[in-house]
């Protein structure tokens, strides 16, 4: 069952990260000068072959811009929420698809005697 769930996660995550990157691009965020300033990277952690964590890497400046804070934690900056709205949509879609897949797998294994 976890292999099909892993496939769902691996198919949906790149689109989510692309949406985050597009949102940063739309806000004109340029914090990392060593690579494309808009590209967040992502990765997975697995245990016994099952993905249990999805990581999206943001640099400190991106986090502070998202929260609307300065280097010392306080400022008059306006938050630029590019991550949470996209993450909420992603987790809702992911939860629905995994629940549907898990239900299908469990129902497929039931036998009525």
N, C-alpha and C positions, 0 to 999 in steps of 0.2 A: 504494500500500500504506500509506503513512504517514497518509493521510486516515482510513482505517479504524482504525489504531492511535490516532490522535489522538482519534477518537470514543470509543474504549474508555477512554482516559485521562480524557477530559472527563466521561464518564458515571460512572466509579468514584470520582474524586477528591472530589466533594462529600459522598458518603456517608462516606468516610474522615475528612474534616474534621469532619463531624457527630459521628462516634464520638469523636474527640479532644475536641470541645467537650462532649459528654455526659460523658466521663470527668472533665474538669475540673469540670464542674457537680457531679458526684457527690462530688468531693473538697472542694467548697465553696471553690474558688479564686476570689479577687476581687482582681485586681491592677490592672486598667485601669478607672478610674472614668468615662472619657469616653464609653464605649460599653458594650454588653452585655459584662460581665466575662468571659464564657465564649466569645465568638466569635473564633476565629482566622480570619484571612483566608488565601486561597491564590491562587496565580497560576501561570502557565506561561511558559516561555521557548521560543521557536521559532527554528529556523534552517532556512532554505529550506522553510518551511511545516511542518516536523516538530517536534513537541514533544520537547525534549531535557532539560528540567528542570521539575520540579514543586516549587514553593516553598510552604511553610507557615510563616506568620509567627507567632512566639511572642514575647512580651515578656521582658525580662530576668528578672523575678520568676517567671515561669512556668518558665523554663529552670532557675533555681536551685531551685525547688520540685521539679521533676522529678528533678534530680540530688541533692537533699537537702543543699545547701550554703547558707551565708549570704553576705552581701554581700562579705566578704573572702575567700571561697573555702573556709573551714572552719567547721563548726558541728556540733552534735549533732542536727541535723534528720534526720528519716527521709525518704528519697526517696519521692516520690509519682509513680510511673512511669505517666503517662497517655499519653505519646506513643509510646515505642518499641514496646510490645506491639501497639498499633494500626497503627503503621507497618510492622511485620513482617508482620502479616496482610495489609495492603494491598499491599505489594510482592510478596508471594507470589501473591496473587490476580491482580494486574496482570501479573506475569511469565507466569503460566499462560495468561491470556487473550490476551496479545500473541503468545506463542509459538504458540498454537493458530491465531490469525488469520494470522500470518505463514506458517505451514505450509500453511494453506488457500489463501492467495494464491499461494504458490510452486507448490503442486501444481496449481492451476488454470492456471498458465502453462506447465506442462510439456507437451510434445508427444512422443508415441512414434511414431517413423517406421517 
